[in-house]
Amino acid sequence: MKIQPSTRRLRAALCLAATFSTLSLQGCAVVAVVDTVASVAVGTAGLAASAVIGTARIAGSAVGTAADAVLPGSGK
């Protein structure tokens, strides 16, 4: 799967924020910031995957409906 430019920019910004946070914060705060950045990145990837899956399902339904309309059926 090809990564969109907007996703690349988001990942780069998140990595930059995580790097800056680790340099400016200490201890548990660093863990919390990195955890939040990772959660946002995973959530973004999950939304992108859901969009692709949803699009594939809609396209599959449309193809199935078109095939049912064109091809002779079994009489159901």
HUVEN-V188022 format. One record per residue. N is the residue number from 1. RES is the residue in one small letter. SS is DSSP state (alpha for helix, beta for strand, coil for the rest). NEAR is the number of other ideal C-beta (glycine too) atoms within 12 Angstrom. Layout:
N,RES,SS,NEAR + N,RES,SS,NEAR
This chain:
1,m,coil,11 + 2,k,coil,8 + 3,i,coil,15 + 4,q,coil,16 + 5,p,alpha,10 + 6,s,alpha,12 + 7,t,alpha,21 + 8,r,alpha,15 + 9,r,alpha,14 + 10,l,alpha,22 + 11,r,alpha,23 + 12,a,alpha,17 + 13,a,alpha,18 + 14,l,alpha,26 + 15,c,alpha,19 + 16,l,alpha,15 + 17,a,alpha,23 + 18,a,alpha,26 + 19,t,alpha,17 + 20,f,alpha,16 + 21,s,alpha,22 + 22,t,alpha,19 + 23,l,alpha,13 + 24,s,alpha,12 + 25,l,coil,18 + 26,q,coil,12 + 27,g,coil,11 + 28,c,alpha,10 + 29,a,alpha,15 + 30,v,alpha,20 + 31,v,alpha,16 + 32,a,alpha,17 + 33,v,alpha,24 + 34,v,alpha,23 + 35,d,alpha,16 + 36,t,alpha,19 + 37,v,alpha,27 + 38,a,alpha,19 + 39,s,alpha,16 + 40,v,alpha,22 + 41,a,alpha,25 + 42,v,alpha,16 + 43,g,alpha,16 + 44,t,alpha,24 + 45,a,alpha,21 + 46,g,alpha,14 + 47,l,alpha,17 + 48,a,alpha,22 + 49,a,alpha,16 + 50,s,alpha,14 + 51,a,alpha,17 + 52,v,alpha,17 + 53,i,alpha,15 + 54,g,alpha,14 + 55,t,alpha,14 + 56,a,alpha,15 + 57,r,alpha,14 + 58,i,alpha,14 + 59,a,alpha,14 + 60,g,alpha,14 + 61,s,alpha,14 + 62,a,alpha,14 + 63,v,alpha,15 + 64,g,alpha,14 + 65,t,alpha,13 + 66,a,alpha,12 + 67,a,alpha,13 + 68,d,alpha,14 + 69,a,alpha,11 + 70,v,alpha,10 + 71,l,coil,11 + 72,p,coil,9 + 73,g,coil,9 + 74,s,coil,6 + 75,g,coil,4 + 76,k,coil,5
